[in-house]
Amino acid sequence: MSAENLGEKKPLRKGTPVGKGEEGYIVSLNDEHAYSLNPAAFYVWLLCDGELTVNEIIDKIAKSTGLERSELEEPVKYIVNELVKVNLLEYT
């Protein structure tokens, strides 16, 4: 998927947060699959409510952290793509 198209997609998180481990936040997809997310990936995952586009998520993170949007665009899109690959996100 091209970066331009991804920005307009509305990702929806799947799974349930079940706690914090040594290396990150644990999100259970089902009884057989759980993932450890680093704090940045967990924050992006939490913002994926199916209402916000990826571009809006980037804007929200930029506003809350004070970082430039241009610094966040590539890493956030990478995180979203990786979470889609492991089925922790789907597009609405």
C-alpha positions as CSV (number, residue, x, y, z in Angstrom):
1,M,0.0,0.0,0.0
2,S,1.4,3.4,-0.9
3,A,2.2,5.9,1.8
4,E,-0.4,8.3,0.3
5,N,-3.2,5.8,0.5
6,L,-2.3,4.7,4.0
7,G,-2.7,8.2,5.4
8,E,-6.5,8.2,4.6
9,K,-7.1,4.7,6.0
10,K,-8.9,4.4,9.4
11,P,-7.3,1.6,11.4
12,L,-9.2,-0.1,14.1
13,R,-7.4,-1.9,17.0
14,K,-8.1,-5.6,17.7
15,G,-7.1,-7.5,20.8
16,T,-7.1,-6.7,24.4
17,P,-4.4,-5.1,26.6
18,V,-3.6,-7.6,29.4
19,G,-0.7,-6.0,31.2
20,K,2.8,-4.7,31.0
21,G,5.8,-7.0,30.6
22,E,9.5,-6.4,30.9
23,E,9.8,-5.4,27.3
24,G,6.5,-3.6,26.7
25,Y,2.7,-3.7,26.8
26,I,1.1,-7.1,26.3
27,V,-1.9,-7.2,23.9
28,S,-3.8,-10.5,23.5
29,L,-5.4,-11.2,20.1
30,N,-6.9,-14.5,21.2
31,D,-6.0,-17.4,23.5
32,E,-3.2,-18.4,21.2
33,H,-1.6,-15.1,20.2
34,A,-0.3,-12.3,22.4
35,Y,2.2,-9.6,21.4
36,S,4.5,-7.3,23.3
37,L,4.4,-3.8,22.0
38,N,6.9,-1.1,22.8
39,P,5.5,2.1,24.3
40,A,5.4,3.9,20.9
41,A,3.6,1.0,19.2
42,F,1.2,0.6,22.1
43,Y,0.3,4.4,22.0
44,V,-0.3,4.2,18.2
45,W,-2.4,1.0,18.7
46,L,-4.5,2.8,21.4
47,L,-5.2,5.7,19.1
48,C,-6.5,3.4,16.3
49,D,-10.2,3.6,17.1
50,G,-11.6,3.2,13.6
51,E,-12.6,6.9,13.5
52,L,-9.3,8.6,13.1
53,T,-7.3,8.3,9.8
54,V,-3.6,7.5,10.0
55,N,-2.9,11.2,9.1
56,E,-5.1,12.3,12.0
57,I,-3.3,9.9,14.3
58,I,0.1,11.4,13.2
59,D,-1.3,14.9,13.8
60,K,-2.6,14.0,17.3
61,I,0.8,12.5,18.3
62,A,2.6,15.5,17.0
63,K,0.4,17.8,19.0
64,S,0.7,15.8,22.2
65,T,4.5,15.3,22.0
66,G,5.6,18.6,20.4
67,L,7.4,16.7,17.7
68,E,7.3,17.8,14.1
69,R,4.7,15.9,12.0
70,S,7.5,15.2,9.4
71,E,9.5,13.3,12.0
72,L,6.5,11.1,12.9
73,E,5.0,10.3,9.6
74,E,7.3,7.5,8.5
75,P,7.6,5.7,12.0
76,V,3.9,5.9,12.6
77,K,3.0,4.5,9.2
78,Y,5.6,1.7,9.8
79,I,4.0,0.8,13.1
80,V,0.6,0.8,11.6
81,N,1.7,-1.5,8.8
82,E,3.4,-3.9,11.2
83,L,0.3,-4.0,13.5
84,V,-1.8,-4.8,10.4
85,K,0.5,-7.7,9.5
86,V,0.0,-9.3,12.9
87,N,-3.8,-8.6,12.9
88,L,-3.7,-6.2,15.8
89,L,-5.2,-3.6,13.4
90,E,-7.7,-3.8,10.6
91,Y,-9.1,-1.0,8.4
92,T,-12.7,0.1,8.7
